[in-house]
Every structure is written in C-alpha cells, then in structure tokens.
C-alpha cells in the first residue's frame, strides 16, 4: 500500500483541483477550473466525495466529462480526484442549504 498526499506532484492546479458545487439534489464535482483532459494516456480515474463520514465514488473513463454528480446532503464535504499521471488532488467546502 502506498500513502498518497494530495497535491504533492508538480502539475497545473487549474486542471486538477476539484471544484465542488452545491446543486439541487446534491453536489456536482468538476475537475479543474479549466476542464481536465480525458484522453487514453491522461485522464481522471475517479472522483470521491466525502460527506458526513461517508465516502461516495464515481469511476471515470477516457472520453467522459471530468465531473460527477453525488445525490447526498451534507454541511461539509471534501472532494478528491485521482489523475493517472499527476496523482491525488483535493478540496473542501462548507455548504449553505441549496437555494434555487
């Protein structure tokens, strides 16, 4: 087993840090403020949302959008994603209730 430290690889943060958005019905997590490539040789393998002591995971494949929707409610969430070339990245958010 190998310990992974988030953001420990020298890579562009704008393409790797998860962006957490509270939306109606849950949370949307996008990878990067600039969308991350989703090519055969460079892609996001998975996104995990940790909410109220539980973890939810969405596996991704090349060609798919670098994002995931999680149908959960929580006050504080942490999102992590794993890039096959640049490793683990994470971000956290304290949330207000959804307002339409």
Secondary structure, DSSP 8 states (H G I E B T S, - for coil): -----TT-S-S-GGGTSEEEEEETTEEEEEETTTT---BTTB-EEEEEEEETTEEEEEE--TTS-SEEEE----SEEEEEEEETTTEEEEEEEE------
